[in-house]
Amino acid sequence: MKNTSLCYIEKDGRYLMLHRVKKAQDENRDKWIGIGGKFEAGESPEDCMLREVLEETGLSLESWRFRGIVTFVSNEWGTEYMHLFTAHGFTGSLRDCDEGELEWVEKKRIPSLPIWEGDKIFLRLLDEGADFFSLKLCYRGDRLVRAVLNGREELI
């Protein structure tokens, strides 16, 4: 089991997205995701998110919100608890990322990109301004087979 953070940084109706194309052994290879990574020893979810954003983008966040916990269950990658954030205020300048290509993408365009199927569910919840939520996403390979939102089965 691993703990990770993921942050969707918003500016002018766009999210800063990372196209994961630079690492060979990457469970997110070729997918578009937000900014984040694995917890280091002693980190809180916020500590991890702030560090990962700075390391991957060069941006320092000034305003963010903890939005939910997403539990990923995979027959290939094991179980992951992802702590999901959104952010609106930041300082600094974008720099090259060693994990992929950074791009500001219009929010409405994101579902048409190669993203994990379950990401569409939590991106919709973020867009709707949902209160803090718990979402469980179960995968077989790249295929979403089950989604449970706040303890209730979702249609997929």
N, C-alpha and C positions, 0 to 999 in steps of 0.2 A: 504494500500500500504506500502511496506517496501523496504528499500535500503539495499543491501548486497554487499560484495566484494567476489571474488573468485580468487585464484591464483594457477597457475600450475607452480610449481618449477621444473626446469629441471636439470638433471645431467646425463651425459653419455647415452643419448638417452632414458632416463626414466623420467617420471613425478612422483613426490611424491603424492600419492593418499591416500585418507582417506576412508576406508570401514566403513560406518556408521552403527554400530551394537550395540552401548552401550546405546542409549537413547530410551525409550519406545515410547514417543510421538514425532516422528521425521518424517517430510514429506519426508526425504531422507533415511528412514530406509532401510537397506540392500543394498543400492546403493553405488557405488564408485564415489567419487567426488574429486575435488581439495580442497584446504585449504581456508577457509573463514568463514564469518558469517555476522551478522547484525551490521549496523552502531550504534554507540553510539552518544549521543548528541554532536553536534559541530564537529564531525569528517568529514574530507574529504574522498573521496574514498581511497586515498593512506594511510591516517591515519588508517582507518579501516582495510585495507589489511595488513599493517605492524603489527598492534596490534594482529589481528587474527592469522597470521602466527606465531608470537612469542608465543602467548598463547597456540596454538594447537600443535606446533612442537618443540619449544625451539630454532628455527633458527631465526637469524636476517638477513634480506635481505640487500644486498649491491648493487644489480643491478636488476632492474625490468622495465617493460614496460606496460603501460595502453593500452590494445588491443581493447576493445569494451564495448558496453552496450548491455546486453541481457535482454529483457523484457519478463518475464514469466507471462502468463495469465492462470489461472486455475479455473475450476468450484468448486474445493475443497479448494484451498489454497489462493485464491485471486490473486492480482497482486504484482509482485516483480520486482524491477529494480536491476539487478546484474551487478556490475562493474568488468570487467574481466581483469586479469593481467597475465603476465608470468614473471618468474624470473630465473636468471641464476647464480647469485653470492650470497653466503650466508656464515655466520659464525655460529658456535655453534654446538651442538650435538642434535640429535633427542631424544625426551623424549616421554613417554607414553601420549596419548591423551585421555581425558575423554569422547570424542564423538565417538570414534571408533579406528580401527587399522590402523596405518600408514605403507605404503609399497611403495618402489620404484618399479614402474611397467614400463616395456618396452612400449613405446608409441604405437607401432603397435599392442600390445596385449589388449589395453584398450577397443576398441570397442566390444570385445568379453565378457567383464565383464558386470555384471548387472549395467548399467548406464542409465540415462534418454535418450530417443531416440534423443531429440534435442541436447544433449551434443555432439553427433557424428557430428553435423553440425558445431558447433563452434570449436570443436577440429580439424576438417579438416581445417577450416579457419586459426587456429593458426599454424598448420603444414605447410600450404601453404604460410605462411608469409604475410597474408592479411593485408592491411592497416586497420586503425581503422574502426570498423563496428558497425552497429546497427542491432540486430537480435531480432525479436519478435517470441516467441514460445508459441503456444496455446495448452493447454492440457484439455482433459476430463478424469478425473481420472489419470491413468498412461499413457494414450494414447495420443501421439502427433497428433493433428488434423490439424494444420496449422503452417507454418513457413514463415516469411517475412524477407528477407535480404535487408537492405538498401532501404526499400520501395517497393521491388519487391517480389512477391510470389515465393516461392521455391517449387519444387516438393518434396513430402515426401513419 
